[in-house]
């Protein structure tokens, strides 16, 4: 539970927005086409992009 919950919540929150829908769609298309390496790269990029959005802004 402790390992799955943060990832589950992140996917749930991302799927609510346009960015999350696009990421989920791109990953699903890559997996459906059998391109596992592309799907892995998309997941990594999604985490980096969303990590940047989540970081506190410094005004």
N, C-alpha and C positions, 0 to 999 in steps of 0.2 A: 504494500500500500504506500509506504513512504517513498519508494522509488518511482512508482507509476503516477501518483497523484500530481506532482508538479508538471510532468509532461502532458498528462491528460488535460489539466487546466489550461496550459499554454495552447494546446491544439483547440480547445473549446473557445477560448478567447480570440484566437486568430481566425477561426472559422466564422466569427460574427462579422468581421469587417471585409472590405474589398481585398485588402492585401492577403488576408488569410484564405479567402476563396480562390484567389489566383494561385497562391502557393500550393494549396491542396489539389487544385486542378492540374497544375503542371507536374506535381509529384505522381498523381494518379495516372496521367498520360504516359509518363516515363516508365512507370512500373508496368502498365498495361502493354507497352511496346517491348517489354523485356530489357529495358536499358537501366539496369540496377545502378551502374556507376553514375549516370546522369541524375537519377533520383537521389542518390547519396549526396551529390554535389548540391542539388537544389535544397535539400534539408540543411546542409551546412550553411549555405548562403542565407536561408531564411532565418536561421538562428542568429547569424551575425547581424543581419539587417534589423531584426526585432530587438536584439540586445542593444543596438545603438539607439533605437527609439526609447527603450526602457531606461537608459542611463539618465541620471539627473542632469538637467540643463544648468549651465553656469552662466548667470547673467552678470 
